[in-house]
Amino acid sequence: PVVAHAFRVDQLVSLSGLQFEQGFVSYRRRHLAGQDLLDYVERTVAIEINAATDNPLVLLEEREIVSNGNFHGQPVAFALDCLAIAVSELGSISERRVERMVNPSLSDGLPAFLTREGGINSGMMILQYVSAALVSENKVLAHPASVDSIPTSAGQEDHVSMGNAAGLQALQVLAKAERPRA
């Protein structure tokens, strides 16, 4: 079978007698790490979308005017970078599963590239090629944009969030992660 079962690590041995790869053994933990990041993204966006961003804030009951930086997009930029990182890694996990299924030395008896008529018929080989290429592109796009601040407005905006760039990268990662379908 291609699907892992809940064994102790020392019991994880494939039908061919070889130990499963680290990525295969740890897929549940890696999914949970990705889910933790996605939860962080959801929580941060929910807070920020409901936050007061006026500068200054006028607090009528307290009779105060408070100058603040709530307008700064850093929390959202960080969250969008984390979204790209999480989706990129989940896509990588998915590609490794595809490789495991199409590779006859790893699939425990499935036909090569999931086709019985190899040779001129490449079966699902191209799906794995495309998946691997998209995963590689997403690794580059997962580099955090929010760490690349450039001063603008004659130095008045001396640290910008780069949230727009983080959002664009996250959108590209999402699109590439959704692309390969059998």
C-alpha positions in Angstrom: 0.0 0.0 0.0 1.1 3.6 -0.7 -0.6 5.1 2.4 1.4 5.0 5.6 -0.2 3.3 8.7 0.3 4.3 12.3 3.3 2.2 13.3 6.2 3.0 15.6 9.1 4.5 13.7 11.1 1.3 14.2 8.3 -0.6 12.5 8.0 1.6 9.5 9.3 -0.7 6.8 7.9 -0.9 3.3 6.8 -4.2 1.7 10.2 -4.3 0.0 12.0 -4.3 3.4 13.4 -0.8 3.1 12.6 1.9 5.7 10.3 4.7 4.5 11.8 8.1 3.6 11.9 10.7 6.3 9.4 12.9 4.5 7.0 10.1 4.3 7.3 9.1 7.9 6.9 12.7 9.1 4.1 13.8 6.8 1.5 14.2 9.6 3.8 16.4 11.6 4.6 18.5 8.6 0.9 18.9 7.8 0.2 20.0 11.3 3.1 22.6 11.1 1.5 23.9 7.9 -1.9 24.0 9.6 -0.4 26.0 12.5 0.9 28.6 10.0 -2.5 28.7 8.3 -4.2 29.2 11.6 -1.8 32.1 12.4 -2.6 33.6 9.0 -6.4 33.4 9.6 -6.1 34.8 13.1 -3.9 37.7 12.0 -6.0 38.6 9.1 -9.2 38.5 11.2 -7.6 40.9 13.8 -6.2 43.2 11.2 -9.3 43.5 9.1 -11.2 44.6 12.2 -8.5 46.9 13.6 -8.7 50.7 13.7 -6.1 52.1 11.4 -6.7 55.8 11.6 -3.8 57.9 12.6 -4.2 59.6 15.0 -6.9 57.7 16.9 -9.5 60.0 18.4 -10.8 58.4 21.7 -13.8 60.4 22.6 -14.6 58.8 25.9 -11.1 59.2 27.1 -10.8 62.7 25.5 -7.5 61.7 24.0 -5.8 61.9 20.6 -3.3 59.1 20.2 -0.7 59.1 17.5 0.0 55.5 16.5 1.3 53.2 13.8 -1.8 50.9 13.5 -1.8 51.7 9.8 1.4 49.8 9.3 1.0 46.6 7.3 3.7 44.5 8.9 1.3 42.0 10.6 -0.5 41.3 7.4 2.8 41.1 5.4 4.1 38.6 7.9 0.9 36.6 7.6 1.0 36.6 3.8 4.6 35.4 3.8 3.6 32.6 6.2 0.8 31.7 3.9 3.2 31.4 1.0 5.6 29.3 3.1 2.9 27.0 4.4 1.3 26.4 1.0 4.7 25.9 -0.6 5.6 23.2 1.9 2.2 21.5 1.6 2.6 21.5 -2.2 6.0 19.9 -1.7 4.5 17.2 0.5 1.9 16.5 -2.2 4.5 16.3 -4.9 6.5 13.7 -2.9 3.3 11.6 -2.7 2.9 11.8 -6.5 6.5 10.7 -6.9 5.9 7.8 -4.5 2.9 6.6 -6.6 4.5 6.9 -10.0 7.9 5.6 -9.2 7.8 1.8 -9.5 10.7 1.4 -7.0 8.7 3.2 -4.3 5.0 2.3 -5.1 5.0 -1.3 -3.8 3.7 -2.8 -7.0 1.9 0.0 -8.8 2.8 0.1 -12.5 5.4 2.7 -13.5 3.8 6.1 -13.9 0.5 4.5 -13.2 0.1 3.1 -16.7 0.2 -0.5 -17.8 1.2 0.5 -21.3 4.6 2.2 -20.8 6.9 3.3 -23.5 5.2 5.8 -25.7 2.4 6.2 -23.1 4.0 8.2 -20.2 1.0 7.8 -17.9 1.3 10.2 -15.0 5.0 11.0 -15.5 4.2 14.5 -16.8 2.0 15.2 -13.7 5.0 14.5 -11.5 7.3 16.6 -13.7 4.9 19.6 -13.6 4.4 19.1 -9.8 8.1 19.2 -9.2 8.6 22.3 -11.4 5.7 24.1 -9.6 7.1 23.1 -6.2 10.5 24.5 -7.2 9.0 27.8 -8.3 7.0 28.0 -5.1 10.2 27.6 -3.0 11.6 30.7 -4.6 8.3 32.6 -4.2 8.2 31.6 -0.5 11.1 33.8 0.3 9.6 36.4 2.7 8.9 39.7 1.0 8.3 41.4 4.3 12.0 41.3 5.2 12.9 43.4 2.2 11.9 46.9 3.3 13.0 49.9 1.3 12.6 53.5 2.6 10.1 55.6 0.5 8.6 59.1 0.6 12.0 60.9 1.0 12.7 58.8 4.1 9.3 59.6 5.8 8.2 56.0 5.4 11.5 54.6 6.5 10.3 51.0 7.0 7.5 49.7 4.8 5.9 46.3 5.2 6.2 45.1 1.6 2.7 43.6 2.2 1.7 44.1 -1.4 4.7 42.1 -2.6 3.9 39.4 0.1 0.3 39.3 -1.2 1.3 38.9 -4.8 3.8 36.2 -3.9 1.2 34.4 -1.8 -1.3 34.5 -4.7 1.3 33.1 -7.1 2.1 30.2 -4.7 -1.6 29.4 -4.2 -2.2 29.4 -7.9 0.8 27.1 -8.5 -0.2 24.8 -5.6 -3.7 24.4 -7.1 -2.5 23.8 -10.7 -1.5 20.1 -11.0 -4.6 18.0 -11.1 -4.9 14.4 -12.4 
